[in-house]
Amino acid sequence: MSESRDPHRPDEEHVRPPGVGDTTVEALGALTEALEKVERARGQLYGFHQLTGGADLTLDRAVELLRMGGHAEHADLVEREILGRNVTPGCWTFQLVEAYEDTYYRPFVAVEKRVRQELAGGRRHLYEAEMKEARRTHGHPQHTPRP
């Protein structure tokens, strides 16, 4: 078995390059952690988008049932005031998603990648890989550093 495929040795992708200090690895770990939180926020924003859109579509049924129940005035109120309403001035949720992605998410991803590239040769998760190496039980079959 070649050294690069030995499951008992960390892969080079997760070993810090020469000259990269502890503070830099910790900083890259914090930057990645921040990006992971942004990824979660983005997912929640998509959830917000889908739930709000689904609610708006469900209003069609509510309006229909109000009309069928003899409540045309209330159906008109829901239809006029809520159905298709902007969630913020001038925006539906898809526009919020697009603005978030264009203004914050994509630049964040690009900067995180650039910093990793320039400081650590693009290597990802160095902080976590080193934590794993420090915490695993060497020689244990379920504690190998890689698959």
N, C-alpha and C positions, 0 to 999 in steps of 0.2 A: 504494500500500500504506500502511495506517495505521501510525503510529509504534508502536502497541502490538503490531502483528503483524510488525514488522521483525525477521527472524531475526538481524540483526547487532547488535541492541540487547537488553540483558537485559530480561526481563519484570518488571513491578513487584512481582510476588509474591516475587522473589528480590533485590530491592534494599532495603537497610536503610532504615527510616524515618528522617526527620530527628531528630537528637538522640540516636540510638542509637550509643554509642561502641564502640571496638574491643574493650574488655574485655567488654562485654555480648555482643557478637557471638561472641567466643571462648567465653564462658560458655554461651551457648545452643548452640554447636557441641558443647561437652563434654557438656551435658545430653542432646542428641540422640544423641550417640555412645553414651552410657550406655544410653539407651533401646534403641538398635539392638542392644546386647549383651544386654539383657533379652529382646528379641524372639528372638534366637538361642537363648538359654537356654530360652525357652518352647518353641521348636521342638524342641530336644533333649529337653525334658521330654515332649512329645508322642511323640517317637520312642521314648523309654524306656517310655512307657505302651503303645504299640503293640507293641513288641518283647516286653515282659513278658507282655502279654495273649496274643500269638501263641505264646509259649513255653508258657504255661499250657494253651492249646488243643491244642498238639502233644503234651502229656503224655497226653492221651486215647489217642493212637495208641501211645505208649510203653507205657502200662498194658495196652492190648489185646494188644500183641505179647508183652509179658512173660507174660501169662496164656496166650496161644497157645503160647508156648515152654516152658510147664510151670513157670513161675517165679511162681506165685501169691503167695507170701510177699513177693517183691520188688515185685510189682505192687501189693499191698496197702500196702507201705511208701511207695512213691511216691504212691499215691492218698491215703493218710492224712496224710503229712507235707508234701507239696509241692503237690499239685493244689489250686487254689483258696486257697492260703495268702496271708495278708496280707503285703505287702512292707515295711510298717512297722506298729507296733502298731495294730491296728484299721482299717487302711487298705489298700485296693487302689489301683492306680495312678491310676484316674480321680479318686479322692478327693484325691490329691496334686495332680493337675492343677487341680482345682477350688479347692483351698486356695491354691495359688500364684496363680491368676488373681484370686481374691477378695481375698487378703491383700496381694499385692505388685504383680502385673502391672497390674490395672485402676487402682489408685491412682497408680502410676507414670505411666501414660499420661495420666491426668487432670491430674496436677501438671505434667508436661512441657508439655501443651497450655496450661494456665493461665499458666505462666511465659512461654511464647512469646507468648500473647495479650496479656498485661499489659506485656511489655517490648518487643515487636516487632510489635504488631498482628497476631499469629498467623502471621506469615511463617515459613516452614520453610526449613531448610538455607541460611541466610544465610552461614554460615561457608564452606560448600562452594561456594556460588555465587560468593562473592568470590574464593576460591581458583581456581576455574575461570576467572573473568575475568582474574585476574593471570597465569595460566599459558597461556592460549590464544594462538594467533597471530592477531592481528586481521587480517581480510581473507581468511584462508584458508577455503575452502569447508567444510572438515571441522572447523573450530574456531569455529563460530557459537555464541553463548551459549544459544540455544534452538532447538527444532525449527522 
